[in-house]
Amino acid sequence: MVARKRDERPPSQLAFTYEPSSGIIEVVAQQKLKREDPVKLFAAALLDQTIEGKRIPLRHYDLSVFMTERDFPTDPQDGIVDIRLRLVKFEHHDSRSLVTIEARHEEETVHAAARRMFENRNPFTVGDFDIREVVLAVKFRPDRFNIRGKTLAVKLRHPNGCDLKDKTDKERKLGEKYLRRWGILTEVLLA
């Protein structure tokens, strides 16, 4: 245990993640700090590399595209047979309440469930709600590894949360391709 004087600041804590395939080093810290210097030290000490320490763009997911029913066009060679919006979490403009709508049956969409349950107070149409989270179900046609076909769930959170990083490299690349094409994923470089 280290004793410290009352007027001293607590030690800073940093965490690093490193993605070998892309070469991206990410710094996670509670305090706002200049991250380039710790990244350079990490690269030099653990990877024996000298780097510039450039910032990577912050990903932003525009979930407002899900406010209306829409189709999600795909390329035939990707083997996707269906994409459905399965779950939507709304936040009321006063930030005091959340509404979650989940389509649990194949024959009903999230939008249809909202119309059925809420009628004239439908969160998609009343204008008092913003979408904070969605789950897309991406169904692939059967292949030699998945006789019934595989379904991939992709969770997106406002403003920059996405669980594609937890998927396989192929799934991640495919997801990013379509999220960009559909106008959901944009990248913003922070100063």
Disulfide bonds with the S-S distance in Angstrom:
none
